[in-house]
Amino acid sequence: MNKTDAVMSIAAILDAWGLTPTELERPPDGTMSEVFFVRANQGRFVLRGHREQTADRVAFEHKTMSVARTAGIPAPVVVPTLDGDEFTWRANRWWSLLEWIPSRHVRRGTHSTGQARVMGRTLADIHLALGSLNPHDHRSVPSTTGVEALRTIDQAMRSIPRDPQRPEDKWSLVWLEGQKRWLSTRPDEAPPAHLVAQVIHGDYHDANVLFEGERLVGVLDWEKAEGGDAAVEVVRAVHLSFDLAPGQTDAFLAGYRSRRALTDAELDDAALRYGYGRDRSVWLFKELYLQGNERNRSLVNPRPFRPFSDCWSHFRLRE
C-alpha cells in the first residue's frame, strides 16, 4: 500500500467519527498497535488500531482508563463515534479515537530525579485506583519457558544475514548468542510463583508517560491492563525506564512508597519473577525477524545479553 492509499484507508476509518484528516503522522518509535497522530479541522487526536481482536478486551482497556481518570490519573479520554460507540470495527481491527494530550516525551536517560519521583508516585496511584477491579476477569499470561525461548532464538538467528551489515542485526546476534548460551544451561528451570494480585497498567515505563516540565500530564497505552503483580510492574518500570540507574530508580521508588507500601523484601521477590520473564523474552526478535515488523528495529539493545539477576544484584549491592 502506497502513502496515498494508506491515507485514504485511515480517512475511511476516521469517517466513523465524522473526521476528515488534514495531516497524519505515525509515532517514530516501534509500536505493536497501529497508531496515528491525526490533525483535522476539529483538532488533534490519536487513532489507535488495537492488537486485541475481542471487543471485551478493548472495552476493558477503556474501563481501566476511566477508573484511573476518576482517581485523578491523566489517562487518555475516549472520543465516541458518531453512533455513540467507544470503538469501531474496520479494516480487520478494532479502532478507537483518543483526545490529544499537549505534552512531550522525555528522552530516555534524561529524566530528572523529580520526574522519576512523580512517575513512581503516579504508578502507585494507578495501582490504588485499579485495585477496585476484578483481576481475574483478564489474567496476565505466564512467561515464555526456556525451551520455547530457545526455539524462537534459533529461528530468529537463522533469519539474520550471516554477515550482517545493519548495526541492529549485528547487535541482535550478539544478544541472541549470549541469551542462548545462558538459557542452554537452564532450559527447564521452573518459573517462580505467578501472582495475579490485582489489575495493573501492564506497560508502565518512560515511553508511555508524558510531561510538561516536572509535571506528569499523560499516561498512555493501557492496552495491556490486566490482572498481574503490582510489585513486578514497579521493577519492570525502573528497569525499562532508567536501566536501574541509582538516582532515578531511588527517586521512583521513593515516590511510589510515598503513596503505597512496598518493602525491600517484596521488591527482591518481584525482581526474581520479573527476571524470569525478561531473561526468556524473545518477542522483539520474533516481531522483527519472524514477523517482519521493521518498526521495532529501533528497540534492539546495542549491548550483550546480561541476566537480570546480575543487574538487580549490582543495583542492590551499592546500597
Contacts in CASP RR format, 6 or more apart in sequence:
PFRMAT RR
TARGET T0000
AUTHOR 0000-0000-0000
METHOD contacts of the structure
MODEL  1
MNKTDAVMSIAAILDAWGLTPTELERPPDGTMSEVFFVRANQGRFVLRGH
REQTADRVAFEHKTMSVARTAGIPAPVVVPTLDGDEFTWRANRWWSLLEW
IPSRHVRRGTHSTGQARVMGRTLADIHLALGSLNPHDHRSVPSTTGVEAL
RTIDQAMRSIPRDPQRPEDKWSLVWLEGQKRWLSTRPDEAPPAHLVAQVI
HGDYHDANVLFEGERLVGVLDWEKAEGGDAAVEVVRAVHLSFDLAPGQTD
AFLAGYRSRRALTDAELDDAALRYGYGRDRSVWLFKELYLQGNERNRSLV
NPRPFRPFSDCWSHFRLRE
1 9 0 8 1.000
6 24 0 8 1.000
7 21 0 8 1.000
7 24 0 8 1.000
9 91 0 8 1.000
10 21 0 8 1.000
10 24 0 8 1.000
10 36 0 8 1.000
10 38 0 8 1.000
10 47 0 8 1.000
11 20 0 8 1.000
11 21 0 8 1.000
12 90 0 8 1.000
12 91 0 8 1.000
13 47 0 8 1.000
13 88 0 8 1.000
13 90 0 8 1.000
13 91 0 8 1.000
13 95 0 8 1.000
14 20 0 8 1.000
14 21 0 8 1.000
14 38 0 8 1.000
14 40 0 8 1.000
14 47 0 8 1.000
14 97 0 8 1.000
16 81 0 8 1.000
16 82 0 8 1.000
16 83 0 8 1.000
16 88 0 8 1.000
16 90 0 8 1.000
16 95 0 8 1.000
17 45 0 8 1.000
17 79 0 8 1.000
17 81 0 8 1.000
17 82 0 8 1.000
17 97 0 8 1.000
18 82 0 8 1.000
19 38 0 8 1.000
19 40 0 8 1.000
19 42 0 8 1.000
19 45 0 8 1.000
19 97 0 8 1.000
20 40 0 8 1.000
20 41 0 8 1.000
21 38 0 8 1.000
21 39 0 8 1.000
21 40 0 8 1.000
22 39 0 8 1.000
22 40 0 8 1.000
22 41 0 8 1.000
23 38 0 8 1.000
23 39 0 8 1.000
24 36 0 8 1.000
24 37 0 8 1.000
24 38 0 8 1.000
24 39 0 8 1.000
25 36 0 8 1.000
25 37 0 8 1.000
26 35 0 8 1.000
26 36 0 8 1.000
26 37 0 8 1.000
27 35 0 8 1.000
27 37 0 8 1.000
28 298 0 8 1.000
29 207 0 8 1.000
29 295 0 8 1.000
29 298 0 8 1.000
29 299 0 8 1.000
30 295 0 8 1.000
30 296 0 8 1.000
30 298 0 8 1.000
30 299 0 8 1.000
31 295 0 8 1.000
32 51 0 8 1.000
32 287 0 8 1.000
32 293 0 8 1.000
33 48 0 8 1.000
33 49 0 8 1.000
33 50 0 8 1.000
33 51 0 8 1.000
33 221 0 8 1.000
33 223 0 8 1.000
34 47 0 8 1.000
34 48 0 8 1.000
34 49 0 8 1.000
34 93 0 8 1.000
35 46 0 8 1.000
35 47 0 8 1.000
35 48 0 8 1.000
35 49 0 8 1.000
36 46 0 8 1.000
36 47 0 8 1.000
37 44 0 8 1.000
37 45 0 8 1.000
37 46 0 8 1.000
37 47 0 8 1.000
37 100 0 8 1.000
38 44 0 8 1.000
38 45 0 8 1.000
38 46 0 8 1.000
38 47 0 8 1.000
38 97 0 8 1.000
43 100 0 8 1.000
44 100 0 8 1.000
45 79 0 8 1.000
45 97 0 8 1.000
45 98 0 8 1.000
45 99 0 8 1.000
45 100 0 8 1.000
46 76 0 8 1.000
46 97 0 8 1.000
46 98 0 8 1.000
46 99 0 8 1.000
46 100 0 8 1.000
47 95 0 8 1.000
47 96 0 8 1.000
47 97 0 8 1.000
47 98 0 8 1.000
48 95 0 8 1.000
48 96 0 8 1.000
48 97 0 8 1.000
48 98 0 8 1.000
48 223 0 8 1.000
49 93 0 8 1.000
49 94 0 8 1.000
49 95 0 8 1.000
49 96 0 8 1.000
50 57 0 8 1.000
50 58 0 8 1.000
50 61 0 8 1.000
50 87 0 8 1.000
50 93 0 8 1.000
50 94 0 8 1.000
50 95 0 8 1.000
50 96 0 8 1.000
50 223 0 8 1.000
51 223 0 8 1.000
52 58 0 8 1.000
52 61 0 8 1.000
52 94 0 8 1.000
52 223 0 8 1.000
53 93 0 8 1.000
53 94 0 8 1.000
55 87 0 8 1.000
55 89 0 8 1.000
55 94 0 8 1.000
57 138 0 8 1.000
58 86 0 8 1.000
58 87 0 8 1.000
58 94 0 8 1.000
58 96 0 8 1.000
59 86 0 8 1.000
59 87 0 8 1.000
60 137 0 8 1.000
60 138 0 8 1.000
60 225 0 8 1.000
61 222 0 8 1.000
61 223 0 8 1.000
61 225 0 8 1.000
62 78 0 8 1.000
62 86 0 8 1.000
62 87 0 8 1.000
62 96 0 8 1.000
63 133 0 8 1.000
64 75 0 8 1.000
64 130 0 8 1.000
64 133 0 8 1.000
64 199 0 8 1.000
64 201 0 8 1.000
64 222 0 8 1.000
64 225 0 8 1.000
65 75 0 8 1.000
65 76 0 8 1.000
65 78 0 8 1.000
65 222 0 8 1.000
66 75 0 8 1.000
66 78 0 8 1.000
67 129 0 8 1.000
67 130 0 8 1.000
67 132 0 8 1.000
67 133 0 8 1.000
68 75 0 8 1.000
68 126 0 8 1.000
68 129 0 8 1.000
68 130 0 8 1.000
68 219 0 8 1.000
68 222 0 8 1.000
69 75 0 8 1.000
69 77 0 8 1.000
70 129 0 8 1.000
71 125 0 8 1.000
71 126 0 8 1.000
71 128 0 8 1.000
71 129 0 8 1.000
72 125 0 8 1.000
72 129 0 8 1.000
73 122 0 8 1.000
73 125 0 8 1.000
73 126 0 8 1.000
73 129 0 8 1.000
73 219 0 8 1.000
74 101 0 8 1.000
74 210 0 8 1.000
74 216 0 8 1.000
74 217 0 8 1.000
74 218 0 8 1.000
74 219 0 8 1.000
75 218 0 8 1.000
75 219 0 8 1.000
75 222 0 8 1.000
76 98 0 8 1.000
76 99 0 8 1.000
76 101 0 8 1.000
76 218 0 8 1.000
76 220 0 8 1.000
76 222 0 8 1.000
77 98 0 8 1.000
77 99 0 8 1.000
78 86 0 8 1.000
78 87 0 8 1.000
78 96 0 8 1.000
78 97 0 8 1.000
78 98 0 8 1.000
78 99 0 8 1.000
79 96 0 8 1.000
79 97 0 8 1.000
79 98 0 8 1.000
79 99 0 8 1.000
80 86 0 8 1.000
81 87 0 8 1.000
81 88 0 8 1.000
81 97 0 8 1.000
86 96 0 8 1.000
87 94 0 8 1.000
87 95 0 8 1.000
87 96 0 8 1.000
88 94 0 8 1.000
88 95 0 8 1.000
88 96 0 8 1.000
89 95 0 8 1.000
101 210 0 8 1.000
101 217 0 8 1.000
101 218 0 8 1.000
102 212 0 8 1.000
102 217 0 8 1.000
103 210 0 8 1.000
103 211 0 8 1.000
103 212 0 8 1.000
103 217 0 8 1.000
103 218 0 8 1.000
104 210 0 8 1.000
104 211 0 8 1.000
104 212 0 8 1.000
105 206 0 8 1.000
105 207 0 8 1.000
105 210 0 8 1.000
105 211 0 8 1.000
106 115 0 8 1.000
106 206 0 8 1.000
106 211 0 8 1.000
108 206 0 8 1.000
108 207 0 8 1.000
108 241 0 8 1.000
109 242 0 8 1.000
109 243 0 8 1.000
109 245 0 8 1.000
109 248 0 8 1.000
111 119 0 8 1.000
111 206 0 8 1.000
111 241 0 8 1.000
111 242 0 8 1.000
111 248 0 8 1.000
112 214 0 8 1.000
113 247 0 8 1.000
113 248 0 8 1.000
113 250 0 8 1.000
113 251 0 8 1.000
114 214 0 8 1.000
114 251 0 8 1.000
115 211 0 8 1.000
115 213 0 8 1.000
115 214 0 8 1.000
115 216 0 8 1.000
116 241 0 8 1.000
116 242 0 8 1.000
116 247 0 8 1.000
116 248 0 8 1.000
116 249 0 8 1.000
116 251 0 8 1.000
116 252 0 8 1.000
117 251 0 8 1.000
117 252 0 8 1.000
117 254 0 8 1.000
117 255 0 8 1.000
118 214 0 8 1.000
118 215 0 8 1.000
118 216 0 8 1.000
118 255 0 8 1.000
119 206 0 8 1.000
119 209 0 8 1.000
119 216 0 8 1.000
119 237 0 8 1.000
119 241 0 8 1.000
119 252 0 8 1.000
120 234 0 8 1.000
120 237 0 8 1.000
120 252 0 8 1.000
120 253 0 8 1.000
120 255 0 8 1.000
120 256 0 8 1.000
121 255 0 8 1.000
121 256 0 8 1.000
121 258 0 8 1.000
121 259 0 8 1.000
122 209 0 8 1.000
122 216 0 8 1.000
122 219 0 8 1.000
123 201 0 8 1.000
123 204 0 8 1.000
123 233 0 8 1.000
123 234 0 8 1.000
123 237 0 8 1.000
123 256 0 8 1.000
124 255 0 8 1.000
124 256 0 8 1.000
124 257 0 8 1.000
124 258 0 8 1.000
124 259 0 8 1.000
124 260 0 8 1.000
125 259 0 8 1.000
126 200 0 8 1.000
126 201 0 8 1.000
126 204 0 8 1.000
126 219 0 8 1.000
127 198 0 8 1.000
127 200 0 8 1.000
127 230 0 8 1.000
127 233 0 8 1.000
127 260 0 8 1.000
128 259 0 8 1.000
128 260 0 8 1.000
130 198 0 8 1.000
130 199 0 8 1.000
130 200 0 8 1.000
130 201 0 8 1.000
130 225 0 8 1.000
131 198 0 8 1.000
131 199 0 8 1.000
133 198 0 8 1.000
133 199 0 8 1.000
134 199 0 8 1.000
135 196 0 8 1.000
135 197 0 8 1.000
135 198 0 8 1.000
135 199 0 8 1.000
135 226 0 8 1.000
135 227 0 8 1.000
135 228 0 8 1.000
136 196 0 8 1.000
136 227 0 8 1.000
137 227 0 8 1.000
138 199 0 8 1.000
138 225 0 8 1.000
138 226 0 8 1.000
138 227 0 8 1.000
139 196 0 8 1.000
139 226 0 8 1.000
139 227 0 8 1.000
139 228 0 8 1.000
140 194 0 8 1.000
140 196 0 8 1.000
140 202 0 8 1.000
140 226 0 8 1.000
140 227 0 8 1.000
140 228 0 8 1.000
140 229 0 8 1.000
142 191 0 8 1.000
142 194 0 8 1.000
143 191 0 8 1.000
143 194 0 8 1.000
143 276 0 8 1.000
143 277 0 8 1.000
143 280 0 8 1.000
143 281 0 8 1.000
144 152 0 8 1.000
144 277 0 8 1.000
144 280 0 8 1.000
144 281 0 8 1.000
144 282 0 8 1.000
145 187 0 8 1.000
145 188 0 8 1.000
145 191 0 8 1.000
145 280 0 8 1.000
146 183 0 8 1.000
146 186 0 8 1.000
146 187 0 8 1.000
146 188 0 8 1.000
146 189 0 8 1.000
146 280 0 8 1.000
147 187 0 8 1.000
147 188 0 8 1.000
148 280 0 8 1.000
149 179 0 8 1.000
149 183 0 8 1.000
149 280 0 8 1.000
149 281 0 8 1.000
149 282 0 8 1.000
150 180 0 8 1.000
150 183 0 8 1.000
150 184 0 8 1.000
150 187 0 8 1.000
152 282 0 8 1.000
152 285 0 8 1.000
152 286 0 8 1.000
152 290 0 8 1.000
153 176 0 8 1.000
153 179 0 8 1.000
153 180 0 8 1.000
153 183 0 8 1.000
153 282 0 8 1.000
153 285 0 8 1.000
154 180 0 8 1.000
155 286 0 8 1.000
155 289 0 8 1.000
155 290 0 8 1.000
156 172 0 8 1.000
156 176 0 8 1.000
156 282 0 8 1.000
156 285 0 8 1.000
156 286 0 8 1.000
156 288 0 8 1.000
156 289 0 8 1.000
156 290 0 8 1.000
157 173 0 8 1.000
157 176 0 8 1.000
157 177 0 8 1.000
157 180 0 8 1.000
159 289 0 8 1.000
159 290 0 8 1.000
160 169 0 8 1.000
160 172 0 8 1.000
160 173 0 8 1.000
160 289 0 8 1.000
161 169 0 8 1.000
164 170 0 8 1.000
164 172 0 8 1.000
164 173 0 8 1.000
167 302 0 8 1.000
168 288 0 8 1.000
168 297 0 8 1.000
168 298 0 8 1.000
168 300 0 8 1.000
171 300 0 8 1.000
171 301 0 8 1.000
171 302 0 8 1.000
171 303 0 8 1.000
172 285 0 8 1.000
172 288 0 8 1.000
172 289 0 8 1.000
172 300 0 8 1.000
174 303 0 8 1.000
174 304 0 8 1.000
174 305 0 8 1.000
175 300 0 8 1.000
175 301 0 8 1.000
175 303 0 8 1.000
175 304 0 8 1.000
175 305 0 8 1.000
176 285 0 8 1.000
176 305 0 8 1.000
177 305 0 8 1.000
178 304 0 8 1.000
178 305 0 8 1.000
179 279 0 8 1.000
179 282 0 8 1.000
179 305 0 8 1.000
182 279 0 8 1.000
182 305 0 8 1.000
182 307 0 8 1.000
183 279 0 8 1.000
183 280 0 8 1.000
189 276 0 8 1.000
191 273 0 8 1.000
191 276 0 8 1.000
191 277 0 8 1.000
192 272 0 8 1.000
192 273 0 8 1.000
192 276 0 8 1.000
193 273 0 8 1.000
194 273 0 8 1.000
195 228 0 8 1.000
195 229 0 8 1.000
195 232 0 8 1.000
195 273 0 8 1.000
196 227 0 8 1.000
196 228 0 8 1.000
196 229 0 8 1.000
197 227 0 8 1.000
197 228 0 8 1.000
197 229 0 8 1.000
197 230 0 8 1.000
198 227 0 8 1.000
198 228 0 8 1.000
198 230 0 8 1.000
199 225 0 8 1.000
199 226 0 8 1.000
199 227 0 8 1.000
199 228 0 8 1.000
200 225 0 8 1.000
200 226 0 8 1.000
200 227 0 8 1.000
200 228 0 8 1.000
200 229 0 8 1.000
200 230 0 8 1.000
200 233 0 8 1.000
201 219 0 8 1.000
201 222 0 8 1.000
201 224 0 8 1.000
201 225 0 8 1.000
201 233 0 8 1.000
202 222 0 8 1.000
202 224 0 8 1.000
202 225 0 8 1.000
202 226 0 8 1.000
202 228 0 8 1.000
202 233 0 8 1.000
203 221 0 8 1.000
203 222 0 8 1.000
203 223 0 8 1.000
203 224 0 8 1.000
204 219 0 8 1.000
204 233 0 8 1.000
204 236 0 8 1.000
204 237 0 8 1.000
205 236 0 8 1.000
205 237 0 8 1.000
205 240 0 8 1.000
205 241 0 8 1.000
206 240 0 8 1.000
206 241 0 8 1.000
206 242 0 8 1.000
208 219 0 8 1.000
208 220 0 8 1.000
208 221 0 8 1.000
209 216 0 8 1.000
209 218 0 8 1.000
209 219 0 8 1.000
209 220 0 8 1.000
210 216 0 8 1.000
210 217 0 8 1.000
210 218 0 8 1.000
210 219 0 8 1.000
210 220 0 8 1.000
211 217 0 8 1.000
229 270 0 8 1.000
229 273 0 8 1.000
231 262 0 8 1.000
231 266 0 8 1.000
231 267 0 8 1.000
231 269 0 8 1.000
231 270 0 8 1.000
232 270 0 8 1.000
232 273 0 8 1.000
232 274 0 8 1.000
234 252 0 8 1.000
234 253 0 8 1.000
234 256 0 8 1.000
234 262 0 8 1.000
234 267 0 8 1.000
234 270 0 8 1.000
235 267 0 8 1.000
235 270 0 8 1.000
235 271 0 8 1.000
235 274 0 8 1.000
235 312 0 8 1.000
236 274 0 8 1.000
236 278 0 8 1.000
237 252 0 8 1.000
238 244 0 8 1.000
238 248 0 8 1.000
238 249 0 8 1.000
238 252 0 8 1.000
238 253 0 8 1.000
239 274 0 8 1.000
239 278 0 8 1.000
239 308 0 8 1.000
239 311 0 8 1.000
241 248 0 8 1.000
241 252 0 8 1.000
242 248 0 8 1.000
242 249 0 8 1.000
242 252 0 8 1.000
244 311 0 8 1.000
244 312 0 8 1.000
244 314 0 8 1.000
244 315 0 8 1.000
246 315 0 8 1.000
246 318 0 8 1.000
249 315 0 8 1.000
253 262 0 8 1.000
253 267 0 8 1.000
256 262 0 8 1.000
268 312 0 8 1.000
268 316 0 8 1.000
271 308 0 8 1.000
271 309 0 8 1.000
271 312 0 8 1.000
272 309 0 8 1.000
274 308 0 8 1.000
275 307 0 8 1.000
275 308 0 8 1.000
275 309 0 8 1.000
275 312 0 8 1.000
278 308 0 8 1.000
279 307 0 8 1.000
279 308 0 8 1.000
279 309 0 8 1.000
284 296 0 8 1.000
284 299 0 8 1.000
284 300 0 8 1.000
287 293 0 8 1.000
287 296 0 8 1.000
288 294 0 8 1.000
288 296 0 8 1.000
288 297 0 8 1.000
288 300 0 8 1.000
END
